[in-house]
Amino acid sequence: MPGRDICSCQKNGIKDLKIGVVMGDNILDKIDELVSKGVELKNMETGESVKTVKDKVLSANVYFGAEAIVECLKQGADIVITGRVTDTGLTLAPMIYEFGWDMKNWDLMAAGTVAGHILECGGQASGGNFLGDWKSIPDLARIGFPIAEAFPNGEVIITKHDNTGGRVSVETVSEQLVYEIGDPKDYITPDCIADFTSIHLEDIGENRVRVYDVKGFPATPFYKVSMSYSDGYSAFGSLTYSWPDALDKAKAADEILRTRLSDLGLKFDEIRTEFQGYNACHGNIAAKFDELNEVVLRIGVRSQDRKAIERFGMEIAPLILTGPPGVTGFAGGRPKPSDVVAYWPALIPKSEVSQL
């Protein structure tokens, strides 16, 4: 926390800190003005105009890149506090400042962006969440987070502190590189477009991976906007069914509950069921098992009608004595409605936003 860090500096006799602040990402109060100018902030997934949810929007923040952070550093900032900024921009900015990079040198921008992407999920690049031989990763309890040693030519060495757990290797870095990306040739950020298919990796020693020859292309004229809006209510409930026939019992309870909700005439935008211990992770492709020790039935509903959600909560507990046997795990009282906050991704022309 910035406040805590500053107090710590004072206790340790660190004085005369210069703090840079980047503002301008919050455009919540400008949505009406933008829409009136024809900037519809269309949903990137559905193509709908933000007009359809404009009155329910709760937050709207622009993803800025490295530029304003670089300006703060040029003005002598020791600490930079920002609003919404890309994870990659946090790593790229000090490289631009330190090496004096031209921000139109797209290969260098892409190199710094790739370094930022490798670092952005912490221990995932140093053996955490590793899908390879994860059992071979040493001392995950004391995992060392990755470090990027950057060079003026755009090469980066990913490493970690000695005497820490985890592992930095081509395999662990590769897994992080493909995490949360779409088209690998078209990794779009506010600062550039990075071509992930151009990345070269090389093990150059224990826990040292060289990243080089990254190619980039000009940035787009848009920023991404992350918005949230109110989208009704939801509630969840769960019951645990035991062996024998645990899965069959849970499936029967699900069908019974759905039938009762239908008989009551309740309407939901969505009803979703998962059988934890069987298909909560893999859904329809879950491996089939004849017998399971126990299965947790978890069911959730979503609706614009709060009363329908409340009635759903009243129907969970009765299943204990009016449904299949061998049931336990019901706790916490009736599920209560909670507000649904939905996500609205959009693009905005860079010319419509000012960084302060």
Secondary structure as UniProt FT lines:
FT   HELIX           2..11
FT   TURN            12..13
FT   STRAND          19..22
FT   HELIX           28..30
FT   HELIX           31..36
FT   TURN            37..38
FT   TURN            44..46
FT   HELIX           50..52
FT   HELIX           54..56
FT   STRAND          57..62
FT   HELIX           67..74
FT   TURN            75..76
FT   STRAND          79..82
FT   HELIX           87..99
FT   TURN            103..104
FT   HELIX           106..119
FT   TURN            120..121
FT   HELIX           122..126
FT   TURN            127..129
FT   HELIX           134..136
FT   HELIX           140..142
FT   STRAND          147..150
FT   TURN            152..153
FT   STRAND          156..159
FT   TURN            162..163
FT   HELIX           170..177
FT   TURN            178..180
FT   TURN            184..185
FT   STRAND          187..188
FT   STRAND          193..195
FT   HELIX           196..198
FT   STRAND          200..205
FT   TURN            206..207
FT   STRAND          208..212
FT   STRAND          215..217
FT   STRAND          222..242
FT   HELIX           246..263
FT   TURN            264..265
FT   STRAND          270..276
FT   TURN            277..282
FT   HELIX           283..285
FT   STRAND          294..303
FT   HELIX           306..314
FT   TURN            315..318
FT   HELIX           319..322
FT   STRAND          327..328
FT   STRAND          338..349
FT   HELIX           350..352
//
